Amino acid sequence: MQASMGTVGQPGGGSSGAVQHGVGRPEHHHDAPGPEPLLFDGKHDPSAIRVPALVCASFSDQELHSWDTFEAFRLLDTGDKWLYTHRRQKWGAYYGPASDTANRAVFDIVFAEDTDVIGNSALRLFVETENATDADLFVGVEKLDTDGNEVYFFSASGGNANGPVTRGWLRASKRALNTERSTDARPVLSYATDEPLTPGDAVHVDIPLMPTATRFRDGEALRLIIQSWSDPGQWEGGETPQWAAIRTGRTHLHTGPQARARLLLPTLQPGEQP
């Protein structure tokens, strides 16, 4: 979809004030005792909407759309509704390169009781390439509070408190393991061989994740993100240069009985001894 922007004006030139006169802005009446009724007396009825809906709402449009879009989402009378939120400039968030999520997979696990994740973690994936003989896989494990907000951690050299719980990465052609040193919870890559992938054939890869000790409270969530690019300034703490990532072809992730992908986590309930 393409959108164009232009200037509203009177025929023959000059801008029109009619559009501005139709906007209910809070500062129109400085002596008003509260928000003006025009902001709330719209004739639309979101509760009459019963089809699946994706609502895009920003916290950064407080003088324009924040109030109504969040309220509309609350009133939608459908069990199939999703809310996409952000605190950036909306055009950049919705249409900029950073919004291209065809190149990541996201999985959430909500904890039903307080749980400590302590030790090494490992991720097993089954990957297939299309029009490429190699792929880069960048993995992050994030923590979400009970409201769905990310909880950040220090990520590099004790600075930049914007990192995930843990992370890992792998170039698929370097997937061979050091069999003498590897365990399920601690895969150790050998880097001794180069094994290009055959497009169309799925292979399994084991990705080691850095050790962590993180408590997840009842109702908090662990988010697993798998993507094809690195995140300088976030997962890499701002101190690691941009990776020379592979940017050709496509990568498909396989799951199911024939491709038992897994995230292996060492967990303890609070007070439990390892």
C-alpha positions as CSV (number, residue, x, y, z in Angstrom):
1,M,0.0,0.0,0.0
2,Q,1.3,3.4,-0.9
3,A,0.3,6.7,0.7
4,S,0.8,10.2,-0.5
5,M,0.9,13.5,1.4
6,G,-0.1,16.9,0.2
7,T,-1.3,20.3,1.2
8,V,-5.0,21.1,1.8
9,G,-5.7,24.5,0.3
10,Q,-8.3,26.8,-1.2
11,P,-8.8,26.6,-5.0
12,G,-6.3,28.9,-6.6
13,G,-3.9,28.7,-3.7
14,G,-3.7,29.6,-0.1
15,S,-4.3,27.2,2.8
16,S,-7.7,26.6,4.3
17,G,-8.6,27.2,7.9
18,A,-11.6,25.0,7.7
19,V,-9.7,21.8,8.6
20,Q,-8.2,23.4,11.7
21,H,-11.7,24.7,12.8
22,G,-13.0,21.2,12.7
23,V,-10.4,19.8,15.1
24,G,-11.3,19.7,18.8
25,R,-8.0,20.8,20.4
26,P,-7.8,21.0,24.2
27,E,-6.3,24.5,24.0
28,H,-9.2,26.0,22.2
29,H,-10.8,27.2,25.4
30,H,-8.2,27.9,28.0
31,D,-10.8,28.3,30.8
32,A,-12.4,24.9,30.3
33,P,-12.7,23.0,33.6
34,G,-11.5,19.8,31.9
35,P,-11.1,18.1,28.5
36,E,-13.6,19.4,26.1
37,P,-16.7,17.2,25.2
38,L,-15.8,17.2,21.5
39,L,-13.0,14.8,22.3
40,F,-15.4,12.2,23.7
41,D,-18.8,12.6,22.0
42,G,-18.0,10.9,18.7
43,K,-20.9,9.0,17.0
44,H,-18.8,5.9,16.2
45,D,-19.4,2.8,18.2
46,P,-16.4,0.4,18.5
47,S,-18.5,-2.1,20.4
48,A,-20.4,-2.8,17.2
49,I,-17.3,-4.1,15.5
50,R,-17.2,-8.0,15.8
51,V,-14.6,-8.9,13.1
52,P,-10.9,-9.7,13.8
53,A,-9.0,-6.4,14.3
54,L,-5.4,-5.3,14.6
55,V,-5.3,-1.8,16.2
56,C,-2.2,0.3,15.9
57,A,-1.9,2.7,18.8
58,S,1.0,4.9,20.0
59,F,1.8,6.4,23.4
60,S,3.5,9.3,21.6
61,D,0.2,10.7,20.0
62,Q,-1.1,12.0,23.3
63,E,-2.6,15.2,21.8
64,L,-4.1,13.4,18.9
65,H,-4.9,9.7,18.9
66,S,-3.7,7.9,22.0
67,W,-6.9,8.3,24.0
68,D,-9.3,7.2,21.4
69,T,-7.3,4.3,19.8
70,F,-6.7,2.6,23.2
71,E,-10.3,3.2,24.2
72,A,-11.5,1.8,20.8
73,F,-9.5,-1.3,21.3
74,R,-11.0,-1.8,24.8
75,L,-14.5,-1.5,23.4
76,L,-14.1,-3.8,20.4
77,D,-16.6,-6.7,20.8
78,T,-14.5,-9.4,19.3
79,G,-12.4,-12.1,20.9
80,D,-9.9,-11.9,18.0
81,K,-8.2,-8.5,18.5
82,W,-4.6,-7.5,18.8
83,L,-2.9,-4.2,19.9
84,Y,0.3,-3.0,18.4
85,T,1.8,-0.2,20.5
86,H,5.0,1.9,20.4
87,R,6.4,5.2,21.7
88,R,8.0,6.5,18.5
89,Q,7.0,8.6,15.5
90,K,4.1,6.7,14.0
91,W,5.2,6.9,10.3
92,G,8.7,5.6,11.2
93,A,7.3,2.8,13.4
94,Y,4.7,1.6,10.9
95,Y,6.4,2.1,7.6
96,G,10.2,2.3,8.4
97,P,12.7,-0.5,8.0
98,A,12.6,-1.4,11.7
99,S,8.9,-2.5,11.3
100,D,9.9,-5.2,8.9
101,T,9.0,-8.3,11.1
102,A,8.8,-10.9,8.2
103,N,12.5,-11.6,9.3
104,R,11.8,-12.6,12.9
105,A,9.9,-15.2,14.8
106,V,8.5,-14.5,18.3
107,F,7.3,-17.0,20.9
108,D,6.0,-16.1,24.4
109,I,5.9,-18.3,27.6
110,V,3.8,-17.0,30.5
111,F,4.9,-18.4,33.9
112,A,2.1,-19.8,36.1
113,E,4.3,-19.5,39.3
114,D,7.5,-17.8,40.4
115,T,10.4,-19.4,38.6
116,D,14.1,-18.8,38.6
117,V,16.0,-19.4,35.3
118,I,19.6,-20.1,36.4
119,G,22.5,-21.4,34.3
120,N,23.2,-22.1,30.7
121,S,20.4,-22.2,28.1
122,A,20.4,-23.7,24.6
123,L,18.1,-23.4,21.6
124,R,17.6,-26.2,19.0
125,L,16.2,-25.1,15.6
126,F,15.4,-26.9,12.4
127,V,16.2,-24.5,9.5
128,E,15.8,-24.6,5.8
129,T,17.2,-22.1,3.3
130,E,15.7,-20.8,0.1
131,N,18.0,-19.4,-2.6
132,A,20.9,-19.5,-0.2
133,T,23.5,-21.9,1.2
134,D,23.9,-20.2,4.5
135,A,22.0,-18.3,7.1
136,D,22.6,-16.1,10.2
137,L,20.5,-16.7,13.3
138,F,20.4,-14.1,16.1
139,V,18.5,-15.2,19.3
140,G,17.4,-13.1,22.2
141,V,15.5,-14.1,25.3
142,E,13.6,-11.2,26.8
143,K,11.6,-10.7,30.1
144,L,8.1,-9.1,30.0
145,D,6.3,-7.9,33.1
146,T,2.7,-8.7,33.8
147,D,1.7,-5.7,31.7
148,G,3.7,-7.0,28.7
149,N,6.4,-4.4,29.0
150,E,10.0,-5.5,28.4
151,V,12.3,-5.5,31.5
152,Y,15.8,-4.5,30.4
153,F,19.2,-5.6,31.7
154,F,22.8,-4.4,31.4
155,S,24.2,-6.0,28.3
156,A,27.8,-5.0,27.5
157,S,30.6,-3.8,29.8
158,G,28.2,-3.0,32.5
159,G,26.6,-0.2,30.5
160,N,23.6,0.3,28.3
161,A,20.8,-1.1,30.4
162,N,18.8,-2.1,27.3
163,G,19.7,-5.7,26.8
164,P,17.8,-9.0,27.0
165,V,18.0,-11.7,29.6
166,T,20.4,-13.6,27.4
167,R,21.3,-14.0,23.8
168,G,23.2,-16.1,21.3
169,W,24.0,-16.3,17.6
170,L,25.1,-18.8,14.9
171,R,26.1,-18.9,11.3
172,A,24.4,-22.1,10.1
173,S,27.4,-23.3,8.1
174,K,29.4,-23.3,11.4
175,R,26.8,-25.5,13.2
176,A,29.2,-28.5,13.9
177,L,29.7,-29.2,17.6
178,N,32.7,-30.2,19.6
179,T,31.3,-33.5,20.7
180,E,33.8,-34.0,23.5
181,R,32.8,-30.7,25.2
182,S,29.2,-30.3,24.3
183,T,26.2,-31.1,26.5
184,D,22.5,-30.5,25.8
185,A,22.5,-27.4,28.0
186,R,25.9,-26.2,26.8
187,P,26.5,-26.8,23.1
188,V,30.1,-25.9,22.2
189,L,30.7,-25.1,18.5
190,S,33.9,-26.5,16.9
191,Y,34.4,-24.0,14.1
192,A,36.6,-26.6,12.5
193,T,34.4,-27.3,9.5
194,D,32.3,-25.4,7.0
195,E,29.0,-27.1,6.1
196,P,26.9,-25.1,3.6
197,L,23.2,-25.8,3.6
198,T,21.4,-27.4,0.7
199,P,18.4,-25.2,-0.3
200,G,15.2,-27.0,0.5
201,D,16.7,-29.4,3.1
202,A,16.0,-28.7,6.8
203,V,18.9,-29.3,9.2
204,H,19.0,-28.9,13.0
205,V,21.3,-26.4,14.7
206,D,22.1,-26.0,18.4
207,I,22.7,-22.4,19.5
208,P,24.3,-21.8,22.9
209,L,22.9,-18.9,24.9
210,M,24.8,-17.0,27.5
211,P,24.3,-18.0,31.2
212,T,21.8,-16.0,33.3
213,A,20.2,-15.9,36.7
214,T,16.8,-14.3,36.3
215,R,13.6,-14.6,38.3
216,F,10.2,-14.6,36.5
217,R,7.2,-13.9,38.8
218,D,3.8,-15.5,38.4
219,G,2.2,-13.9,35.3
220,E,5.4,-12.6,33.8
221,A,6.6,-13.9,30.4
222,L,9.7,-15.0,28.7
223,R,9.9,-14.0,25.1
224,L,12.1,-15.9,22.6
225,I,13.0,-13.9,19.5
226,I,14.7,-15.5,16.5
227,Q,15.7,-13.2,13.7
228,S,18.1,-12.8,10.8
229,W,19.9,-9.6,11.8
230,S,21.7,-8.2,14.9
231,D,20.5,-5.3,17.0
232,P,23.4,-2.9,17.6
233,G,22.6,-0.7,20.6
234,Q,20.2,-3.2,22.1
235,W,21.1,-6.9,22.1
236,E,24.7,-5.9,21.5
237,G,24.9,-3.2,24.1
238,G,26.0,-0.5,21.6
239,E,29.6,-1.6,21.9
240,T,29.7,-4.4,19.3
241,P,30.0,-3.4,15.7
242,Q,27.3,-4.3,13.2
243,W,27.6,-7.9,12.2
244,A,28.4,-8.7,8.5
245,A,25.1,-10.6,8.3
246,I,24.1,-12.7,5.3
247,R,21.5,-10.8,3.4
248,T,20.5,-13.1,0.6
249,G,17.9,-15.8,0.4
250,R,15.2,-16.7,2.9
251,T,15.3,-18.9,6.0
252,H,12.4,-21.1,7.2
253,L,12.0,-22.5,10.7
254,H,10.4,-26.0,11.0
255,T,8.5,-27.3,14.1
256,G,6.3,-30.3,14.8
257,P,6.7,-34.0,15.3
258,Q,9.4,-34.3,12.7
259,A,11.3,-31.2,13.7
260,R,11.3,-31.0,17.5
261,A,12.7,-27.5,18.1
262,R,13.2,-26.6,21.7
263,L,14.4,-24.0,24.1
264,L,16.2,-25.7,27.0
265,L,16.0,-23.7,30.2
266,P,17.4,-24.5,33.7
267,T,14.6,-23.6,36.1
268,L,14.1,-23.7,39.9
269,Q,11.2,-22.6,42.0
270,P,12.3,-20.0,44.6
271,G,13.9,-21.8,47.6
272,E,14.5,-25.0,45.7
273,Q,18.0,-26.3,45.7
274,P,19.7,-27.2,42.4
